């Protein structure tokens, strides 16, 4: 019984030293960003909210309040992804096309989003949303 407990402690200790990007279940920042951008594009804001860092939730809620039913994203493309040397922050450059109802004039913009790794999972740290 003692051997089983000792083995469990060793396994847990070893797993905690594995870099986040090598742990089982790790999802890279570009895949998280794509899921988030799809949720915003299709206006499933409750799903999009799951990708927002806790400290950015009030700003995201304000973004939703202002844009719900008005912002229509027609296309987006991630054009660059950079991960910091410590692996805890990612900057993702996104080009998106959209219009804001009632206008039907399409606009294009490029934005740089900052994503942070919290407990092994990537979250959008704040605007632009």
Beta strands, then each sheet from edge to edge (+ up, - down):
strand 1: 71-83
strand 2: 89-100
strand 3: 107-118
strand 4: 121-124
sheet 1: 1+ 2- 3+ 4-
end
